[in-house]
Amino acid sequence: MRHDDWEFLPEEKKLKTGDLVRRMIATHYTDNRHSDAVGVVLKVFPPLAQVYFYDTNQEETWNQKVLEIVSKLEARGE
């Protein structure tokens, strides 16, 4: 069985490549301080997503449950 054939629950497929997301929890990348950093989804492999975050300039892999989709206006702080 190929990974393309796997079945996922709807909540596991909430993100897609190119979505803007906000990380909703603290991370060791930010010295365990809460960060509302915005990033772009590079790859989705439910329940995980690979995201490039602009605050750390790194690609990070996160469970989709801790990522929140944001609009372009929210990402700019408007």
C-alpha positions as CSV (number, residue, x, y, z in Angstrom):
1,M,0.0,0.0,0.0
2,R,1.4,3.4,-1.0
3,H,1.2,6.4,1.4
4,D,-1.1,8.1,-1.2
5,D,-3.7,5.4,-0.6
6,W,-3.9,5.8,3.2
7,E,-7.2,6.9,4.5
8,F,-7.3,9.8,6.9
9,L,-10.1,11.3,9.1
10,P,-11.3,14.8,8.0
11,E,-9.7,16.5,11.0
12,E,-6.4,14.9,10.0
13,K,-6.5,16.6,6.6
14,K,-7.3,20.1,7.6
15,L,-4.1,21.6,6.1
16,K,-2.8,21.7,2.5
17,T,0.5,22.8,1.0
18,G,0.7,26.6,0.8
19,D,-1.6,27.3,3.8
20,L,-0.5,30.0,6.2
21,V,-0.6,28.7,9.8
22,R,0.1,29.9,13.3
23,R,1.9,27.7,15.9
24,M,-0.2,27.8,19.0
25,I,2.2,26.4,21.6
26,A,5.7,27.0,23.0
27,T,8.6,25.3,21.3
28,H,12.3,24.5,22.0
29,Y,13.1,26.5,18.9
30,T,11.9,29.7,20.8
31,D,13.5,28.8,24.1
32,N,10.2,27.4,25.3
33,R,8.5,30.9,25.1
34,H,5.0,31.0,23.7
35,S,5.2,32.0,20.0
36,D,2.4,33.0,17.7
37,A,4.7,32.6,14.8
38,V,3.3,32.4,11.3
39,G,4.6,30.0,8.8
40,V,3.8,28.4,5.4
41,V,2.9,24.7,5.0
42,L,5.5,22.9,2.8
43,K,4.2,19.4,3.0
44,V,1.4,17.5,4.7
45,F,1.6,13.9,5.8
46,P,-1.4,13.5,8.2
47,P,-1.5,13.9,11.1
48,L,1.8,15.9,10.7
49,A,2.7,18.9,8.6
50,Q,6.1,20.3,7.7
51,V,6.1,24.1,8.1
52,Y,8.6,26.8,7.4
53,F,8.3,29.4,10.2
54,Y,9.5,32.9,9.6
55,D,10.5,33.6,13.2
56,T,13.1,30.8,13.4
57,N,13.9,30.6,9.7
58,Q,13.6,26.8,10.0
59,E,11.5,24.0,8.7
60,E,9.7,22.3,11.6
61,T,7.4,19.3,11.7
62,W,4.2,19.7,13.8
63,N,1.0,17.8,14.6
64,Q,-1.8,19.6,12.7
65,K,-3.7,19.9,16.0
66,V,-1.4,22.6,17.2
67,L,-1.5,24.6,14.0
68,E,-4.2,27.2,13.2
69,I,-4.9,28.4,9.7
70,V,-4.6,32.2,9.4
71,S,-5.5,34.6,6.6
72,K,-2.9,36.8,4.9
73,L,-4.3,39.9,6.8
74,E,-3.9,38.1,10.1
75,A,-0.4,37.0,9.2
76,R,0.6,40.7,8.5
77,G,-1.0,41.7,11.8
78,E,-3.7,43.8,10.2
